[in-house]
Amino acid sequence: MELDQKKWKKDKKRHGKTYEVIKTSRKPASEFDRILVDGQEYKFGKRTNALRITDEAVAMDIKQALPNDVVVYPVDDVPKTREERDHKWFHVVPELPWHKDRKE
């Protein structure tokens, strides 16, 4: 039972294939800042003018409907959250003179 749970957790870390949709249109953000597909709203990032979609069918629908306004390309194996990425960041501050005074 434990092996199955560990395998499930390992597989859960990654989305697999996702699709990045990048806005290439010169329309102002007030006119074109989101896409509505089958009642689901997808918003472009304010700084990036891009969004990520995990569903291939939705991504291809967007590509077909807006060929001159967006670029859609696949991205493999994207981490879901910062905690689930492969690398771990460790920030270390060397021992400084005022740290020694506090210890004593």
Chimera marker file (.cmm) of the C-alpha trace (Angstrom):
<marker_set name="trace">
<marker id="1" x="0.000" y="0.000" z="0.000" r="1" g="1" b="0" radius="0.5"/>
<marker id="2" x="2.798" y="2.437" z="0.859" r="1" g="1" b="0" radius="0.5"/>
<marker id="3" x="4.545" y="1.859" z="-2.464" r="1" g="1" b="0" radius="0.5"/>
<marker id="4" x="1.399" y="2.800" z="-4.371" r="1" g="1" b="0" radius="0.5"/>
<marker id="5" x="1.034" y="6.005" z="-2.382" r="1" g="1" b="0" radius="0.5"/>
<marker id="6" x="4.672" y="6.964" z="-2.957" r="1" g="1" b="0" radius="0.5"/>
<marker id="7" x="4.324" y="6.344" z="-6.684" r="1" g="1" b="0" radius="0.5"/>
<marker id="8" x="1.138" y="8.424" z="-6.732" r="1" g="1" b="0" radius="0.5"/>
<marker id="9" x="2.863" y="11.303" z="-4.941" r="1" g="1" b="0" radius="0.5"/>
<marker id="10" x="5.792" y="11.152" z="-7.350" r="1" g="1" b="0" radius="0.5"/>
<marker id="11" x="3.467" y="11.218" z="-10.385" r="1" g="1" b="0" radius="0.5"/>
<marker id="12" x="1.405" y="14.023" z="-8.863" r="1" g="1" b="0" radius="0.5"/>
<marker id="13" x="4.358" y="16.423" z="-8.887" r="1" g="1" b="0" radius="0.5"/>
<marker id="14" x="4.242" y="17.158" z="-12.592" r="1" g="1" b="0" radius="0.5"/>
<marker id="15" x="1.517" y="18.287" z="-14.952" r="1" g="1" b="0" radius="0.5"/>
<marker id="16" x="3.002" y="16.503" z="-17.903" r="1" g="1" b="0" radius="0.5"/>
<marker id="17" x="2.459" y="18.451" z="-21.077" r="1" g="1" b="0" radius="0.5"/>
<marker id="18" x="1.063" y="21.965" z="-20.761" r="1" g="1" b="0" radius="0.5"/>
<marker id="19" x="0.516" y="24.640" z="-23.384" r="1" g="1" b="0" radius="0.5"/>
<marker id="20" x="1.651" y="28.219" z="-23.182" r="1" g="1" b="0" radius="0.5"/>
<marker id="21" x="-0.547" y="30.773" z="-24.926" r="1" g="1" b="0" radius="0.5"/>
<marker id="22" x="1.253" y="34.052" z="-25.640" r="1" g="1" b="0" radius="0.5"/>
<marker id="23" x="-0.607" y="37.150" z="-26.757" r="1" g="1" b="0" radius="0.5"/>
<marker id="24" x="0.973" y="38.645" z="-29.874" r="1" g="1" b="0" radius="0.5"/>
<marker id="25" x="-1.862" y="41.018" z="-30.688" r="1" g="1" b="0" radius="0.5"/>
<marker id="26" x="-1.290" y="44.747" z="-30.446" r="1" g="1" b="0" radius="0.5"/>
<marker id="27" x="-4.795" y="45.310" z="-29.113" r="1" g="1" b="0" radius="0.5"/>
<marker id="28" x="-4.823" y="47.194" z="-25.790" r="1" g="1" b="0" radius="0.5"/>
<marker id="29" x="-5.381" y="45.222" z="-22.591" r="1" g="1" b="0" radius="0.5"/>
<marker id="30" x="-8.781" y="46.868" z="-22.169" r="1" g="1" b="0" radius="0.5"/>
<marker id="31" x="-9.962" y="45.083" z="-25.344" r="1" g="1" b="0" radius="0.5"/>
<marker id="32" x="-8.048" y="41.803" z="-25.185" r="1" g="1" b="0" radius="0.5"/>
<marker id="33" x="-6.903" y="40.690" z="-21.712" r="1" g="1" b="0" radius="0.5"/>
<marker id="34" x="-8.773" y="37.386" z="-21.430" r="1" g="1" b="0" radius="0.5"/>
<marker id="35" x="-10.104" y="34.489" z="-23.480" r="1" g="1" b="0" radius="0.5"/>
<marker id="36" x="-13.467" y="32.824" z="-22.931" r="1" g="1" b="0" radius="0.5"/>
<marker id="37" x="-13.671" y="29.149" z="-23.982" r="1" g="1" b="0" radius="0.5"/>
<marker id="38" x="-16.786" y="27.062" z="-23.239" r="1" g="1" b="0" radius="0.5"/>
<marker id="39" x="-17.733" y="29.286" z="-20.314" r="1" g="1" b="0" radius="0.5"/>
<marker id="40" x="-14.228" y="29.068" z="-18.789" r="1" g="1" b="0" radius="0.5"/>
<marker id="41" x="-12.317" y="32.349" z="-18.566" r="1" g="1" b="0" radius="0.5"/>
<marker id="42" x="-8.539" y="32.441" z="-19.043" r="1" g="1" b="0" radius="0.5"/>
<marker id="43" x="-6.696" y="35.683" z="-18.183" r="1" g="1" b="0" radius="0.5"/>
<marker id="44" x="-3.358" y="36.752" z="-19.598" r="1" g="1" b="0" radius="0.5"/>
<marker id="45" x="-0.677" y="37.793" z="-17.103" r="1" g="1" b="0" radius="0.5"/>
<marker id="46" x="-0.294" y="41.554" z="-16.811" r="1" g="1" b="0" radius="0.5"/>
<marker id="47" x="3.489" y="41.501" z="-17.198" r="1" g="1" b="0" radius="0.5"/>
<marker id="48" x="3.946" y="38.361" z="-19.294" r="1" g="1" b="0" radius="0.5"/>
<marker id="49" x="0.976" y="38.558" z="-21.696" r="1" g="1" b="0" radius="0.5"/>
<marker id="50" x="0.883" y="34.757" z="-21.466" r="1" g="1" b="0" radius="0.5"/>
<marker id="51" x="-1.053" y="31.969" z="-19.789" r="1" g="1" b="0" radius="0.5"/>
<marker id="52" x="-0.648" y="28.219" z="-19.313" r="1" g="1" b="0" radius="0.5"/>
<marker id="53" x="-3.284" y="25.615" z="-20.088" r="1" g="1" b="0" radius="0.5"/>
<marker id="54" x="-3.098" y="21.912" z="-19.223" r="1" g="1" b="0" radius="0.5"/>
<marker id="55" x="-5.846" y="20.789" z="-21.597" r="1" g="1" b="0" radius="0.5"/>
<marker id="56" x="-4.643" y="20.177" z="-25.163" r="1" g="1" b="0" radius="0.5"/>
<marker id="57" x="-8.119" y="20.494" z="-26.701" r="1" g="1" b="0" radius="0.5"/>
<marker id="58" x="-8.665" y="23.951" z="-25.188" r="1" g="1" b="0" radius="0.5"/>
<marker id="59" x="-5.214" y="25.105" z="-26.308" r="1" g="1" b="0" radius="0.5"/>
<marker id="60" x="-5.814" y="23.958" z="-29.888" r="1" g="1" b="0" radius="0.5"/>
<marker id="61" x="-9.262" y="25.602" z="-29.909" r="1" g="1" b="0" radius="0.5"/>
<marker id="62" x="-7.647" y="28.894" z="-28.895" r="1" g="1" b="0" radius="0.5"/>
<marker id="63" x="-4.961" y="28.494" z="-31.548" r="1" g="1" b="0" radius="0.5"/>
<marker id="64" x="-7.560" y="27.834" z="-34.241" r="1" g="1" b="0" radius="0.5"/>
<marker id="65" x="-9.927" y="30.619" z="-33.169" r="1" g="1" b="0" radius="0.5"/>
<marker id="66" x="-7.274" y="33.339" z="-32.772" r="1" g="1" b="0" radius="0.5"/>
<marker id="67" x="-4.461" y="32.525" z="-35.246" r="1" g="1" b="0" radius="0.5"/>
<marker id="68" x="-3.325" y="36.156" z="-35.637" r="1" g="1" b="0" radius="0.5"/>
<marker id="69" x="-3.651" y="37.170" z="-31.979" r="1" g="1" b="0" radius="0.5"/>
<marker id="70" x="-1.904" y="34.363" z="-30.067" r="1" g="1" b="0" radius="0.5"/>
<marker id="71" x="0.900" y="31.832" z="-30.362" r="1" g="1" b="0" radius="0.5"/>
<marker id="72" x="0.390" y="28.419" z="-28.716" r="1" g="1" b="0" radius="0.5"/>
<marker id="73" x="3.244" y="26.011" z="-28.095" r="1" g="1" b="0" radius="0.5"/>
<marker id="74" x="3.662" y="22.906" z="-25.916" r="1" g="1" b="0" radius="0.5"/>
<marker id="75" x="5.808" y="22.939" z="-22.792" r="1" g="1" b="0" radius="0.5"/>
<marker id="76" x="6.839" y="19.597" z="-21.280" r="1" g="1" b="0" radius="0.5"/>
<marker id="77" x="6.963" y="18.683" z="-17.606" r="1" g="1" b="0" radius="0.5"/>
<marker id="78" x="6.187" y="21.974" z="-15.865" r="1" g="1" b="0" radius="0.5"/>
<marker id="79" x="6.275" y="21.985" z="-12.024" r="1" g="1" b="0" radius="0.5"/>
<marker id="80" x="2.988" y="22.838" z="-10.361" r="1" g="1" b="0" radius="0.5"/>
<marker id="81" x="4.211" y="24.863" z="-7.391" r="1" g="1" b="0" radius="0.5"/>
<marker id="82" x="7.425" y="26.273" z="-6.007" r="1" g="1" b="0" radius="0.5"/>
<marker id="83" x="7.586" y="23.521" z="-3.345" r="1" g="1" b="0" radius="0.5"/>
<marker id="84" x="7.402" y="20.769" z="-5.959" r="1" g="1" b="0" radius="0.5"/>
<marker id="85" x="10.276" y="21.924" z="-8.141" r="1" g="1" b="0" radius="0.5"/>
<marker id="86" x="13.398" y="19.778" z="-8.361" r="1" g="1" b="0" radius="0.5"/>
<marker id="87" x="15.763" y="22.323" z="-6.869" r="1" g="1" b="0" radius="0.5"/>
<marker id="88" x="15.696" y="23.610" z="-3.326" r="1" g="1" b="0" radius="0.5"/>
<marker id="89" x="17.063" y="27.014" z="-2.454" r="1" g="1" b="0" radius="0.5"/>
<marker id="90" x="19.115" y="27.502" z="0.680" r="1" g="1" b="0" radius="0.5"/>
<marker id="91" x="20.148" y="31.000" z="1.657" r="1" g="1" b="0" radius="0.5"/>
<marker id="92" x="23.023" y="31.044" z="4.109" r="1" g="1" b="0" radius="0.5"/>
<marker id="93" x="24.461" y="34.077" z="5.820" r="1" g="1" b="0" radius="0.5"/>
<marker id="94" x="27.984" y="33.646" z="7.162" r="1" g="1" b="0" radius="0.5"/>
<marker id="95" x="28.542" y="34.196" z="10.849" r="1" g="1" b="0" radius="0.5"/>
<marker id="96" x="29.072" y="37.900" z="11.383" r="1" g="1" b="0" radius="0.5"/>
<marker id="97" x="30.683" y="39.692" z="14.333" r="1" g="1" b="0" radius="0.5"/>
<marker id="98" x="27.370" y="40.847" z="15.851" r="1" g="1" b="0" radius="0.5"/>
<marker id="99" x="26.063" y="37.251" z="15.796" r="1" g="1" b="0" radius="0.5"/>
<marker id="100" x="28.874" y="36.213" z="18.143" r="1" g="1" b="0" radius="0.5"/>
<marker id="101" x="27.880" y="38.905" z="20.674" r="1" g="1" b="0" radius="0.5"/>
<marker id="102" x="24.318" y="37.583" z="20.868" r="1" g="1" b="0" radius="0.5"/>
<marker id="103" x="25.392" y="34.017" z="21.591" r="1" g="1" b="0" radius="0.5"/>
<marker id="104" x="27.398" y="34.969" z="24.660" r="1" g="1" b="0" radius="0.5"/>
<link id1="1" id2="2" r="1" g="1" b="0" radius="0.2"/>
<link id1="2" id2="3" r="1" g="1" b="0" radius="0.2"/>
<link id1="3" id2="4" r="1" g="1" b="0" radius="0.2"/>
<link id1="4" id2="5" r="1" g="1" b="0" radius="0.2"/>
<link id1="5" id2="6" r="1" g="1" b="0" radius="0.2"/>
<link id1="6" id2="7" r="1" g="1" b="0" radius="0.2"/>
<link id1="7" id2="8" r="1" g="1" b="0" radius="0.2"/>
<link id1="8" id2="9" r="1" g="1" b="0" radius="0.2"/>
<link id1="9" id2="10" r="1" g="1" b="0" radius="0.2"/>
<link id1="10" id2="11" r="1" g="1" b="0" radius="0.2"/>
<link id1="11" id2="12" r="1" g="1" b="0" radius="0.2"/>
<link id1="12" id2="13" r="1" g="1" b="0" radius="0.2"/>
<link id1="13" id2="14" r="1" g="1" b="0" radius="0.2"/>
<link id1="14" id2="15" r="1" g="1" b="0" radius="0.2"/>
<link id1="15" id2="16" r="1" g="1" b="0" radius="0.2"/>
<link id1="16" id2="17" r="1" g="1" b="0" radius="0.2"/>
<link id1="17" id2="18" r="1" g="1" b="0" radius="0.2"/>
<link id1="18" id2="19" r="1" g="1" b="0" radius="0.2"/>
<link id1="19" id2="20" r="1" g="1" b="0" radius="0.2"/>
<link id1="20" id2="21" r="1" g="1" b="0" radius="0.2"/>
<link id1="21" id2="22" r="1" g="1" b="0" radius="0.2"/>
<link id1="22" id2="23" r="1" g="1" b="0" radius="0.2"/>
<link id1="23" id2="24" r="1" g="1" b="0" radius="0.2"/>
<link id1="24" id2="25" r="1" g="1" b="0" radius="0.2"/>
<link id1="25" id2="26" r="1" g="1" b="0" radius="0.2"/>
<link id1="26" id2="27" r="1" g="1" b="0" radius="0.2"/>
<link id1="27" id2="28" r="1" g="1" b="0" radius="0.2"/>
<link id1="28" id2="29" r="1" g="1" b="0" radius="0.2"/>
<link id1="29" id2="30" r="1" g="1" b="0" radius="0.2"/>
<link id1="30" id2="31" r="1" g="1" b="0" radius="0.2"/>
<link id1="31" id2="32" r="1" g="1" b="0" radius="0.2"/>
<link id1="32" id2="33" r="1" g="1" b="0" radius="0.2"/>
<link id1="33" id2="34" r="1" g="1" b="0" radius="0.2"/>
<link id1="34" id2="35" r="1" g="1" b="0" radius="0.2"/>
<link id1="35" id2="36" r="1" g="1" b="0" radius="0.2"/>
<link id1="36" id2="37" r="1" g="1" b="0" radius="0.2"/>
<link id1="37" id2="38" r="1" g="1" b="0" radius="0.2"/>
<link id1="38" id2="39" r="1" g="1" b="0" radius="0.2"/>
<link id1="39" id2="40" r="1" g="1" b="0" radius="0.2"/>
<link id1="40" id2="41" r="1" g="1" b="0" radius="0.2"/>
<link id1="41" id2="42" r="1" g="1" b="0" radius="0.2"/>
<link id1="42" id2="43" r="1" g="1" b="0" radius="0.2"/>
<link id1="43" id2="44" r="1" g="1" b="0" radius="0.2"/>
<link id1="44" id2="45" r="1" g="1" b="0" radius="0.2"/>
<link id1="45" id2="46" r="1" g="1" b="0" radius="0.2"/>
<link id1="46" id2="47" r="1" g="1" b="0" radius="0.2"/>
<link id1="47" id2="48" r="1" g="1" b="0" radius="0.2"/>
<link id1="48" id2="49" r="1" g="1" b="0" radius="0.2"/>
<link id1="49" id2="50" r="1" g="1" b="0" radius="0.2"/>
<link id1="50" id2="51" r="1" g="1" b="0" radius="0.2"/>
<link id1="51" id2="52" r="1" g="1" b="0" radius="0.2"/>
<link id1="52" id2="53" r="1" g="1" b="0" radius="0.2"/>
<link id1="53" id2="54" r="1" g="1" b="0" radius="0.2"/>
<link id1="54" id2="55" r="1" g="1" b="0" radius="0.2"/>
<link id1="55" id2="56" r="1" g="1" b="0" radius="0.2"/>
<link id1="56" id2="57" r="1" g="1" b="0" radius="0.2"/>
<link id1="57" id2="58" r="1" g="1" b="0" radius="0.2"/>
<link id1="58" id2="59" r="1" g="1" b="0" radius="0.2"/>
<link id1="59" id2="60" r="1" g="1" b="0" radius="0.2"/>
<link id1="60" id2="61" r="1" g="1" b="0" radius="0.2"/>
<link id1="61" id2="62" r="1" g="1" b="0" radius="0.2"/>
<link id1="62" id2="63" r="1" g="1" b="0" radius="0.2"/>
<link id1="63" id2="64" r="1" g="1" b="0" radius="0.2"/>
<link id1="64" id2="65" r="1" g="1" b="0" radius="0.2"/>
<link id1="65" id2="66" r="1" g="1" b="0" radius="0.2"/>
<link id1="66" id2="67" r="1" g="1" b="0" radius="0.2"/>
<link id1="67" id2="68" r="1" g="1" b="0" radius="0.2"/>
<link id1="68" id2="69" r="1" g="1" b="0" radius="0.2"/>
<link id1="69" id2="70" r="1" g="1" b="0" radius="0.2"/>
<link id1="70" id2="71" r="1" g="1" b="0" radius="0.2"/>
<link id1="71" id2="72" r="1" g="1" b="0" radius="0.2"/>
<link id1="72" id2="73" r="1" g="1" b="0" radius="0.2"/>
<link id1="73" id2="74" r="1" g="1" b="0" radius="0.2"/>
<link id1="74" id2="75" r="1" g="1" b="0" radius="0.2"/>
<link id1="75" id2="76" r="1" g="1" b="0" radius="0.2"/>
<link id1="76" id2="77" r="1" g="1" b="0" radius="0.2"/>
<link id1="77" id2="78" r="1" g="1" b="0" radius="0.2"/>
<link id1="78" id2="79" r="1" g="1" b="0" radius="0.2"/>
<link id1="79" id2="80" r="1" g="1" b="0" radius="0.2"/>
<link id1="80" id2="81" r="1" g="1" b="0" radius="0.2"/>
<link id1="81" id2="82" r="1" g="1" b="0" radius="0.2"/>
<link id1="82" id2="83" r="1" g="1" b="0" radius="0.2"/>
<link id1="83" id2="84" r="1" g="1" b="0" radius="0.2"/>
<link id1="84" id2="85" r="1" g="1" b="0" radius="0.2"/>
<link id1="85" id2="86" r="1" g="1" b="0" radius="0.2"/>
<link id1="86" id2="87" r="1" g="1" b="0" radius="0.2"/>
<link id1="87" id2="88" r="1" g="1" b="0" radius="0.2"/>
<link id1="88" id2="89" r="1" g="1" b="0" radius="0.2"/>
<link id1="89" id2="90" r="1" g="1" b="0" radius="0.2"/>
<link id1="90" id2="91" r="1" g="1" b="0" radius="0.2"/>
<link id1="91" id2="92" r="1" g="1" b="0" radius="0.2"/>
<link id1="92" id2="93" r="1" g="1" b="0" radius="0.2"/>
<link id1="93" id2="94" r="1" g="1" b="0" radius="0.2"/>
<link id1="94" id2="95" r="1" g="1" b="0" radius="0.2"/>
<link id1="95" id2="96" r="1" g="1" b="0" radius="0.2"/>
<link id1="96" id2="97" r="1" g="1" b="0" radius="0.2"/>
<link id1="97" id2="98" r="1" g="1" b="0" radius="0.2"/>
<link id1="98" id2="99" r="1" g="1" b="0" radius="0.2"/>
<link id1="99" id2="100" r="1" g="1" b="0" radius="0.2"/>
<link id1="100" id2="101" r="1" g="1" b="0" radius="0.2"/>
<link id1="101" id2="102" r="1" g="1" b="0" radius="0.2"/>
<link id1="102" id2="103" r="1" g="1" b="0" radius="0.2"/>
<link id1="103" id2="104" r="1" g="1" b="0" radius="0.2"/>
</marker_set>
